[in-house]
Amino acid sequence: MATSVPDTTAEANEWTHEFMVTRAGRALSSEEQAEYGRRLAARANSVHTRTPTS
């Protein structure tokens, strides 16, 4: 189920948002919970590894 990991925070946010929108209104399966965790970790990593612009 895992897909390629985005490089930027904006991409990670959109990637996670799309994942959750398609599952709106129902509980996540254990596999989906694990995927959601991977997506959150990717987002956190993108925030901590980005280069400041100023």
NORQUIUR-V544524 format. One record per run of one state. SS is the DSSP state (H for helix, E for strand, - for the rest). FROM is the first residue (numbers start at 1). TO is the last residue. If there is no record, write none. Layout:
ss/from/to
SS/FROM/TO
SS/FROM/TO
This chain:
ss/from/to
-/1/8
H/9/21
-/22/29
H/30/49
-/50/54
